[in-house]
Amino acid sequence: MTGGLAAAIVTRVERQPLDLSLLRGSLRAYQDFGARFILAQRRVIIGDEMGLGKTFQVIAAMTHLAAAEDATHFVVVCPASVTINWQREILQHSLLTPYLAHGEQRDQVLHDWASSSRSVLITTYETLRSLEWPPVQASMVTIDEAHYIKNPATKRTQACARLISASPYVALLSGTPMENRVDEFVELIRLVQPELLSSLDRPRLRLGPRAFRRAVAAVYLRRSQSDVLMELPERIDTDDWVHLGNDEMHAYRAAVEAGNWMAMRQAGFRGRSPEKLERLLDLCAEAGANGRKVVVFSYFLDVLERVCRELGPLAAGPITGAVPARRRQEVLDEFSSTDHLQVLVAQIQVGGIGLNIQSAAVVVLCEPQLKPSTEAQAIARVHRMGQIHRVEVHRLCAADSIDERIIALLVDKQRAFDDFAAHSALAAASSDATNPSRDALARQLIAAEQARLGI
């Protein structure tokens, strides 16, 4: 039955016409299939691994609808950090006209978009909530980084749901549709094809990931880099372990005793000459000597600022949440085109989304993150289509610290994702994947460290 279901969908997708007369550029074979999948199935989740060109596949689907079905209006909802990227990609790869509705002129931009034809409105999750909607029906709605709308109780999700329900074609894009629990994935399916929910009840989930993937085959398409990009250069991942020095250990024990979760995670960069910082500077110096640029990611602003101070004129950034999207792109362009800027410094929750940084070949993560998807998205900014060099990834870890417990947590979460969401039945078992909330998780890890240190 599984094979029959997948085969029937494949046949439908392959027979789907695809008019590329309004598209600029050539689709790879898997991207061609992805665009046809969107058109044939109409309301889907594209879960391709980061770096495989989900944006290009959506643009191809939109251009077909404009050319072959006289569709006139399209909407893209995305984080603010990637609005500029969407605008650039649409201009570069299509004859459609992008309209960026974000900021003070958003109402006028919305009016201009509604009055035009073959036009794409690009807006953010937050702006969408304030727009007078809808002035016209969107032929296709795309939600980028769709894991942002996994919680049905939020106003962000509710605003997107209203938009999605009114459109005949919908594409939710996320390389990480399940970050913590399988229920998050189910919520995305509810948005696009709620009729599938009856096949995703708890008894069915207890049958394991294979049954789950069969049930969602009609709505979910995912390909990994190893599946389709045989020419992608090698990636080497290394955990660089250091011991906390006296200053760092003093700061760490004080943070554990105080139950200060954030201070515990930053302790490896405290003191006069912390070992993590020394290792980072060594990695940057080695990369520079070999003509390779570096991207440094951290969750913490204090860490980024210290890294920038130590690197001096070699550093570009930091790119943080306070930096407007257009300025982020300018910093990246300067980094990519200027020889003297050797290291791009970025906050991982900002620089890890929407930026293409193939000019670098070394990635340094200053601390382990709480979700595998956070690290994966950051690394995929560098290890993606267009990269011609081998990519080295270094994760800085402090022995005998909270870093060890977080890495163990990452392994468990990655296993859950691999079971339920890393593969789609169309593109080719475990029990319920459940995790506590972030605050509860922090309390558990703090308590474990306090017990280990006898505090």
C-alpha positions as CSV (number, residue, x, y, z in Angstrom):
1,M,0.0,0.0,0.0
2,T,2.8,2.4,0.8
3,G,4.4,1.8,-2.5
4,G,1.1,2.3,-4.3
5,L,0.4,5.5,-2.6
6,A,3.9,6.9,-3.3
7,A,3.8,5.7,-6.9
8,A,0.4,7.3,-7.5
9,I,1.6,10.6,-6.2
10,V,4.8,10.4,-8.2
11,T,2.9,9.7,-11.4
12,R,0.6,12.7,-10.7
13,V,3.6,15.0,-10.0
14,E,5.5,13.9,-13.1
15,R,2.4,14.5,-15.3
16,Q,1.9,18.0,-13.8
17,P,2.7,20.7,-16.5
18,L,5.3,23.3,-15.6
19,D,5.4,26.5,-17.7
20,L,8.8,28.2,-17.1
21,S,8.4,31.0,-19.6
22,L,8.5,33.6,-16.7
23,L,11.4,31.9,-14.9
24,R,15.0,33.0,-15.2
25,G,17.5,30.3,-14.7
26,S,17.5,26.5,-14.9
27,L,16.0,24.2,-12.3
28,R,17.9,21.1,-11.2
29,A,15.9,17.9,-11.7
30,Y,14.9,17.6,-8.0
31,Q,13.9,21.3,-8.0
32,D,11.7,20.7,-11.0
33,F,10.0,17.8,-9.2
34,G,9.5,20.0,-6.1
35,A,7.8,22.7,-8.1
36,R,5.6,20.2,-9.8
37,F,4.8,18.6,-6.4
38,I,3.6,22.0,-5.1
39,L,1.3,22.4,-8.2
40,A,0.0,18.9,-8.3
41,Q,-0.7,18.6,-4.6
42,R,-1.7,22.2,-4.1
43,R,-1.3,22.5,-0.3
44,V,2.0,21.1,0.9
45,I,5.0,21.2,3.2
46,I,8.4,21.3,1.5
47,G,10.9,20.1,4.1
48,D,14.0,19.9,2.0
49,E,17.3,20.2,3.9
50,M,18.7,23.7,4.1
51,G,20.7,24.8,1.1
52,L,18.7,22.9,-1.6
53,G,16.8,25.9,-3.0
54,K,13.3,25.8,-1.6
55,T,12.9,29.5,-2.6
56,F,13.7,28.7,-6.2
57,Q,11.2,25.9,-6.3
58,V,8.4,28.2,-5.0
59,I,9.3,30.9,-7.5
60,A,9.0,28.3,-10.3
61,A,5.6,27.3,-9.1
62,M,4.4,30.9,-8.9
63,T,5.7,31.7,-12.4
64,H,3.8,28.6,-13.8
65,L,0.6,29.8,-12.2
66,A,1.1,33.3,-13.6
67,A,2.0,32.1,-17.1
68,A,-0.3,29.1,-17.5
69,E,-3.3,29.9,-15.2
70,D,-3.4,33.7,-15.3
71,A,-2.7,34.0,-11.6
72,T,-2.0,37.6,-10.7
73,H,-1.2,37.8,-6.9
74,F,1.1,35.9,-4.6
75,V,2.1,36.2,-1.0
76,V,5.2,35.3,0.9
77,V,5.3,35.5,4.7
78,C,8.7,35.1,6.3
79,P,10.9,36.4,9.1
80,A,12.1,40.0,8.7
81,S,15.7,38.7,8.3
82,V,14.9,37.1,5.0
83,T,12.6,39.6,3.3
84,I,15.5,41.1,1.4
85,N,16.6,37.7,0.2
86,W,13.2,36.9,-1.1
87,Q,13.0,40.2,-2.9
88,R,16.4,39.6,-4.6
89,E,15.6,36.0,-5.5
90,I,12.3,37.0,-7.2
91,L,13.9,39.8,-9.1
92,Q,16.8,37.6,-10.2
93,H,14.9,34.5,-11.1
94,S,11.6,35.6,-12.5
95,L,9.6,38.2,-14.4
96,L,7.3,38.7,-11.4
97,T,7.4,41.9,-9.4
98,P,8.1,41.8,-5.7
99,Y,6.5,44.2,-3.2
100,L,8.0,44.4,0.3
101,A,5.3,45.3,2.8
102,H,7.3,45.9,6.0
103,G,7.6,49.2,7.9
104,E,5.8,52.5,7.8
105,Q,4.8,52.3,4.1
106,R,3.2,48.8,4.4
107,D,-0.3,49.9,3.8
108,Q,0.6,51.8,0.6
109,V,2.7,48.8,-0.6
110,L,-0.3,46.5,0.0
111,H,-2.4,48.8,-2.1
112,D,0.2,48.9,-4.9
113,W,0.5,45.1,-4.9
114,A,-3.3,44.7,-5.0
115,S,-3.5,47.1,-8.0
116,S,-0.8,45.3,-10.0
117,S,-0.5,42.0,-11.8
118,R,2.0,39.1,-11.6
119,S,3.0,40.5,-8.3
120,V,4.4,39.0,-5.1
121,L,3.7,40.6,-1.7
122,I,6.6,39.9,0.8
123,T,5.7,40.6,4.4
124,T,6.7,39.4,7.9
125,Y,4.8,37.4,10.4
126,E,4.4,40.5,12.6
127,T,3.4,42.8,9.8
128,L,0.8,40.4,8.5
129,R,-1.2,40.8,11.7
130,S,-1.6,44.6,11.1
131,L,-2.5,44.6,7.4
132,E,-6.0,45.2,6.3
133,W,-6.5,41.8,4.7
134,P,-7.3,40.6,2.1
135,P,-7.6,43.4,-0.6
136,V,-7.5,40.6,-3.2
137,Q,-7.2,36.8,-3.0
138,A,-3.8,35.4,-3.2
139,S,-3.5,32.6,-5.8
140,M,-0.6,31.1,-3.8
141,V,0.6,31.6,-0.3
142,T,4.1,30.7,0.8
143,I,5.1,30.6,4.5
144,D,8.9,30.5,4.9
145,E,10.5,29.1,8.0
146,A,7.1,27.6,8.8
147,H,8.2,26.1,12.1
148,Y,7.5,29.7,13.4
149,I,3.8,28.9,13.2
150,K,3.8,25.5,15.0
151,N,1.8,26.8,18.0
152,P,-1.9,27.3,17.1
153,A,-2.5,29.5,20.1
154,T,-0.3,32.3,18.9
155,K,-1.6,35.4,17.0
156,R,1.1,34.8,14.4
157,T,-0.2,31.3,13.6
158,Q,-3.8,32.5,13.6
159,A,-3.1,35.3,11.1
160,C,-1.2,32.9,8.8
161,A,-4.0,30.3,9.1
162,R,-6.6,32.8,7.9
163,L,-4.5,33.6,4.9
164,I,-3.8,30.0,4.2
165,S,-7.4,29.0,4.3
166,A,-8.3,31.5,1.6
167,S,-5.7,30.4,-0.9
168,P,-6.0,27.4,-3.4
169,Y,-2.2,26.9,-3.4
170,V,-0.1,26.8,-0.2
171,A,3.6,25.9,0.4
172,L,5.0,25.8,3.9
173,L,8.8,25.8,3.8
174,S,10.9,24.4,6.6
175,G,14.0,22.4,6.8
176,T,13.1,21.6,10.4
177,P,9.3,21.1,10.5
178,M,9.7,19.2,13.9
179,E,12.1,20.8,16.4
180,N,11.0,19.2,19.7
181,R,7.9,17.1,19.3
182,V,6.1,15.3,16.6
183,D,3.0,17.3,17.5
184,E,4.6,20.4,16.0
185,F,4.8,18.6,12.7
186,V,1.1,17.6,13.0
187,E,0.2,21.2,13.6
188,L,1.7,22.2,10.3
189,I,-0.2,19.5,8.5
190,R,-3.4,20.8,10.2
191,L,-2.8,24.1,8.4
192,V,-2.5,22.8,4.9
193,Q,-4.5,19.5,4.9
194,P,-6.6,19.1,8.0
195,E,-8.4,16.1,6.5
196,L,-5.2,14.1,7.1
197,L,-5.4,14.5,10.9
198,S,-7.7,11.5,11.3
199,S,-4.8,9.3,10.1
200,L,-2.4,11.0,12.6
201,D,-4.1,10.1,15.8
202,R,-2.1,8.9,18.8
203,P,-2.6,5.2,18.2
204,R,-1.2,5.6,14.7
205,L,1.8,7.5,16.0
206,R,2.5,4.7,18.4
207,L,2.9,2.4,15.4
208,G,6.2,4.3,14.7
209,P,7.7,6.7,12.2
210,R,7.2,4.5,9.2
211,A,3.4,4.6,9.5
212,F,3.6,8.3,10.1
213,R,5.6,8.9,7.0
214,R,3.1,6.9,5.0
215,A,0.3,8.9,6.3
216,V,1.8,12.3,5.4
217,A,3.3,11.3,1.9
218,A,0.7,13.3,0.1
219,V,1.5,16.5,1.8
220,Y,5.2,16.3,2.7
221,L,8.3,16.3,0.5
222,R,11.8,16.2,1.9
223,R,15.2,15.6,0.2
224,S,18.6,15.8,1.9
225,Q,21.8,17.2,0.5
226,S,23.2,13.7,0.3
227,D,20.2,12.6,-1.8
228,V,20.6,15.2,-4.5
229,L,23.8,17.2,-4.3
230,M,26.5,14.7,-5.1
231,E,28.8,17.5,-6.1
232,L,28.5,19.3,-2.7
233,P,31.9,19.5,-1.1
234,E,32.8,17.5,2.0
235,R,31.8,18.7,5.4
236,I,33.9,17.9,8.5
237,D,32.4,18.3,12.0
238,T,34.6,18.6,15.0
239,D,33.8,19.1,18.7
240,D,36.7,21.1,20.1
241,W,36.8,20.4,23.8
242,V,38.6,22.7,26.2
243,H,39.0,22.7,30.0
244,L,37.7,25.7,31.9
245,G,40.5,27.7,33.4
246,N,40.4,29.1,36.9
247,D,38.5,32.3,36.0
248,E,36.0,30.4,33.9
249,M,35.5,27.7,36.5
250,H,34.9,30.4,39.2
251,A,32.3,32.1,37.0
252,Y,30.7,28.7,36.1
253,R,30.4,27.6,39.8
254,A,28.9,30.9,40.7
255,A,26.4,30.7,37.9
256,V,25.4,27.1,38.9
257,E,25.0,28.1,42.5
258,A,22.8,31.0,41.5
259,G,20.8,28.8,39.1
260,N,21.7,31.3,36.3
261,W,21.1,29.3,33.1
262,M,22.4,31.9,30.7
263,A,25.5,32.7,32.7
264,M,26.3,28.9,32.9
265,R,26.3,28.7,29.1
266,Q,28.6,31.8,28.7
267,A,31.1,30.9,31.4
268,G,33.5,29.5,28.8
269,F,34.1,33.1,27.6
270,R,34.6,34.7,31.0
271,G,38.0,35.7,32.5
272,R,41.1,37.1,31.1
273,S,42.2,34.4,28.6
274,P,39.4,31.9,28.4
275,E,40.3,28.6,26.7
276,K,37.3,28.8,24.3
277,L,38.3,32.2,23.1
278,E,41.9,31.1,22.6
279,R,40.8,28.1,20.6
280,L,38.5,30.3,18.5
281,L,41.4,32.7,17.7
282,D,43.6,29.8,16.8
283,L,41.0,28.5,14.4
284,C,40.6,31.9,12.8
285,A,44.3,32.4,12.4
286,E,44.8,29.0,10.8
287,A,41.9,29.6,8.4
288,G,43.3,33.0,7.5
289,A,46.7,31.6,6.8
290,N,45.1,29.1,4.4
291,G,43.0,31.8,2.6
292,R,39.7,30.6,4.1
293,K,37.0,32.8,5.7
294,V,35.2,32.1,8.9
295,V,31.7,32.5,10.3
296,V,31.4,32.6,14.1
297,F,28.0,32.0,15.6
298,S,26.9,32.5,19.2
299,Y,23.5,32.9,21.0
300,F,25.0,35.5,23.3
301,L,25.6,39.2,22.5
302,D,28.4,39.5,25.2
303,V,30.3,36.6,23.5
304,L,29.9,38.2,20.1
305,E,31.1,41.5,21.3
306,R,34.2,40.0,22.9
307,V,35.0,38.0,19.8
308,C,34.8,41.2,17.7
309,R,37.1,43.1,20.1
310,E,39.7,40.3,20.0
311,L,39.6,40.0,16.2
312,G,39.7,43.8,15.7
313,P,39.7,44.9,12.0
314,L,39.5,41.3,10.8
315,A,35.9,41.0,12.0
316,A,32.7,41.9,10.2
317,G,29.6,42.5,12.3
318,P,28.3,41.5,14.7
319,I,25.0,40.7,12.9
320,T,22.4,40.7,15.7
321,G,18.6,41.1,16.0
322,A,19.1,44.8,16.4
323,V,20.6,45.1,12.9
324,P,18.0,45.8,10.2
325,A,17.6,43.2,7.5
326,R,19.0,45.4,4.7
327,R,22.0,46.3,6.8
328,R,22.7,42.6,7.5
329,Q,22.9,42.0,3.8
330,E,25.2,44.9,3.3
331,V,27.5,43.5,6.0
332,L,27.5,40.1,4.3
333,D,28.2,41.6,0.9
334,E,31.2,43.5,2.3
335,F,32.5,40.4,4.0
336,S,32.1,38.3,0.9
337,S,33.8,40.8,-1.4
338,T,36.6,42.3,0.8
339,D,39.8,40.4,1.5
340,H,40.7,42.1,4.7
341,L,37.5,41.0,6.4
342,Q,38.3,37.4,7.5
343,V,35.6,36.6,10.1
344,L,31.9,37.2,10.0
345,V,30.4,37.3,13.6
346,A,26.7,36.7,13.9
347,Q,24.0,35.8,16.5
348,I,23.0,32.3,15.6
349,Q,19.2,32.9,15.9
350,V,19.7,35.8,13.3
351,G,22.5,34.9,11.0
352,G,21.5,31.3,10.9
353,I,18.3,32.2,8.9
354,G,18.1,33.5,5.4
355,L,21.7,34.5,4.7
356,N,23.9,32.8,2.1
357,I,27.5,32.8,3.2
358,Q,29.3,30.5,0.6
359,S,32.3,32.8,0.7
360,A,33.3,31.3,4.0
361,A,34.5,27.7,4.5
362,V,34.9,27.5,8.3
363,V,32.0,27.6,10.8
364,V,32.7,28.1,14.6
365,L,29.8,27.5,17.1
366,C,30.8,29.2,20.3
367,E,28.5,26.9,22.4
368,P,26.2,24.0,21.8
369,Q,22.6,25.0,21.1
370,L,19.4,23.6,22.6
371,K,18.0,22.4,19.3
372,P,19.7,20.5,16.4
373,S,17.8,22.7,13.9
374,T,19.4,25.9,15.2
375,E,22.9,24.5,14.6
376,A,21.9,22.9,11.3
377,Q,20.4,26.1,9.9
378,A,23.5,28.1,10.8
379,I,25.9,25.5,9.2
380,A,23.7,25.4,6.1
381,R,24.3,29.1,5.5
382,V,27.8,28.0,4.5
383,H,27.5,24.4,3.4
384,R,25.0,24.8,0.5
385,M,24.7,25.1,-3.2
386,G,27.4,27.3,-4.6
387,Q,30.0,26.2,-2.0
388,I,33.2,25.0,-3.8
389,H,35.4,24.4,-0.7
390,R,35.4,21.7,1.9
391,V,33.6,23.1,4.9
392,E,34.9,22.7,8.5
393,V,32.5,23.0,11.4
394,H,33.9,23.5,14.9
395,R,31.7,23.4,18.0
396,L,33.5,24.8,21.1
397,C,32.7,22.7,24.2
398,A,33.8,23.0,27.8
399,A,34.5,19.7,29.5
400,D,32.8,19.1,32.9
401,S,30.2,21.7,32.2
402,I,26.6,22.2,31.0
403,D,27.9,21.8,27.5
404,E,28.2,18.0,28.0
405,R,24.5,17.7,29.0
406,I,23.3,19.9,26.1
407,I,25.2,17.7,23.6
408,A,23.5,14.6,25.0
409,L,20.2,16.4,24.7
410,L,21.0,17.3,21.0
411,V,21.6,13.6,20.2
412,D,18.2,12.7,21.6
413,K,16.3,15.4,19.7
414,Q,18.1,14.6,16.5
415,R,17.1,11.0,16.8
416,A,13.5,12.0,17.1
417,F,13.7,14.2,14.1
418,D,15.4,11.5,12.0
419,D,12.7,9.0,12.9
420,F,9.6,11.2,12.0
421,A,10.6,14.1,9.8
422,A,14.0,13.5,8.2
423,H,12.6,11.5,5.4
424,S,9.4,11.6,3.3
425,A,7.7,8.5,2.0
426,L,7.4,10.2,-1.4
427,A,11.1,11.0,-1.7
428,A,12.3,7.4,-1.0
429,A,10.8,2.9,13.1
430,S,10.2,4.9,17.9
431,S,7.4,6.3,19.9
432,D,6.0,9.7,20.8
433,A,8.8,12.3,20.7
434,T,8.2,14.5,23.8
435,N,10.4,17.1,25.5
436,P,9.8,19.5,28.3
437,S,9.6,23.3,27.7
438,R,12.8,25.3,27.5
439,D,12.3,26.7,31.0
440,A,11.6,23.3,32.4
441,L,14.6,21.9,30.6
442,A,16.8,24.6,32.0
443,R,15.7,23.9,35.5
444,Q,16.4,20.2,35.1
445,L,19.9,20.8,33.7
446,I,20.7,23.3,36.4
447,A,19.6,20.9,39.1
448,A,21.7,18.1,37.6
449,E,24.8,20.4,37.5
450,Q,24.2,21.6,41.1
451,A,24.0,17.9,42.2
452,R,27.2,17.0,40.3
453,L,29.1,19.9,41.8
454,G,27.7,19.4,45.3
455,I,26.0,22.8,45.4
